[in-house]
Amino acid sequence: MFTLVTGGAASGKSEYAESLVMRLPGRRIYLATMRPADPESLARINRHRLLRQGRGFDTLERYTDLAGAEIPAESNILLECMSNLAANELYDSEGGGAESILRGAGALLARCAHLTVVTNDVFSGGAAYGGDTLRYLRELARINRALAERADTVIEVVCGLPNVLKGGNPL
């Protein structure tokens, strides 16, 4: 099974996705994609660690190459967050771009019981972008569309409230 959770910044999508995975029986893997590069990213990483504390998640940090992640068979994976992974794959020297992400998602799905991916809604900010920012937004939008097409369930979280866009019960 595959659930995609999307929403704007600070919409509550991460907490909602965690609550979904908490309902699943079996091993829980938190697949963290944010590089600890600066004080702001470290603060966000620590906040998410505190939110997961005592909830039975094993954390695996993976910044690129999802296909190479060593995931125990039949585990429940929470990938947090596609936006960070896309930036890593597009701009890091070892990154393989959007196609690497989509191949990697397929590899995870082949090995796990349930994959839940958190991603950001893009292009709803109303601002005009150019250059590398526009390239990033377009690639993330393309990744999100491909993932949504493949997902069993797609949920948009707005103000902490889930809105099911595709599928029925997320579990």
N, C-alpha and C positions, 0 to 999 in steps of 0.2 A: 504494500500500500504506500501511497505517496500523497502527502499533504503539503500544499504551498500556502504560506501565510504572508500576506503583503499588507502594507500600510505606510502612512507617512511617518516622519520623524516623531518619536515620543508618542506614538499612537497606542501603545500597549501591545503591539504585535509580539514582542519577545516573551512577555509574561503569558500571553494567551497560548503561544506555541508550546512553552514549557508546560502549561497546564494540560495540554493535549497529550504530550508525551508521558506525563506523570500518570495518566490513566492506563497506559499500556503495560501489559505484563512483560517481564523479562528485563534484560540488561539495557540500560540507557547510556548512550554515548553522546556527549556534547562535543560536536565538531566545531571548534573555535577557529575562525578565519582572520581575526584582527591581529595584525602585527603590533607588538608592544613597542612602538616607535618613538613616542613622545609622552609627556605628562598627561595630555588629554586622553590618548588611547589607553594608557595604563589605568587611568581613573575609570574609564568605561569597562575595561576588562575586570577590574576589581569589583565594580558594582555588579556585574553579571555573575561573578564567582560567589559573591555574597548571596545573591538571589537564589543560586543553585545549592548553596551549602545545605548539607543534610537531606538532600532530595534524591540521592542515589544515582547521580550522574558520574560517569567516568569522563574526564576531559581529555580530548585529543586535539592538539593544536596542529592545524594544517593550513598553510598559507597559499599553496598552489598544488596542482597535481592531485586532485581528488581520487583519481583512479589508483594512485599508489598508496592510498591510506589503508592501513591494516585494521580492518573492521572485523570484529568477531561475527561469525555467521549468526543470523537471526536476531541481531541486536536491533534496538530502536534508536535511530540517529536523529538528533536535532542539530541541523547545520545552521550556525549563526555567524555570520549573515552573508548572504549572496552578494550584497553590495561591496563588502570588504574583499571577498574572494575575487570579484570581477576586477576591482582596482589592482589587486595583486597580480592576477593573470595578465592583465593588459599592460601594466607598467613595470613589473619586476623583470629583471634580466632572465630569470628562470621560468617566467610565465609563458603559458601556451595559448592565451587568448580565450575567446568565447567557446571555441570548439573543444578545447581542453576541459572546460567546465561542463559542457553538455555530455561529453564522453565520461567524465568522472561521475556525474550524477547517475548515468546509466550503470556504471560499475558499482556504485553504492547500492542502487536498487536491486541489482542482481544478488547482492550478498546479505542485505539486511531484511528484517521483518517489516519495518516501517521507517520511511524517511520523511522527516518534516523539515522543510526549508523555510527560513525567514528571509524575506527580501524587502526592499524599499520600493514604494510607488515613486516613479520618476515622471517628470514632465508636468506635474500638477502644481508646481511652485509659481507658475506664471511669469517666470523670468526668461529672457532670451540669452542663450549661451552660445559660445562658439569654440573653435579650436579643440583642444584635448578634452575639455569638459563636455562639449557636445558629442564628441566621439565616445566618451565613457557612457554618457546617458543613453545614447543610441544602442550601444552594445549591451548595456544592462537591460534595456527595454526588450531587445531581441532575445536575450537569455530568459527573461521573465516570461515572454510569450511562449517560447519553446517549452519551458518548464510547466507553465499553466496548461498547455496542450497535453502534456504527458501525465500530469497529476490526476489522481482520482478525485481529489477535493481541493478547491481553491477558496481561501477565506481572506477577505479584506477586513482589517481591524481599523475602526474609526472611533476615536475617543474611548478606547477600551472595549468597544462593542463589536462582536464578530458579525460579519455579513457574508453568508455563504454565496459565492459566485458560481461555483461549479460543484456538482456532487451533492450528496445529502449529509448525513451524519459524518463528521470528520473522522470518526473511528468506526 
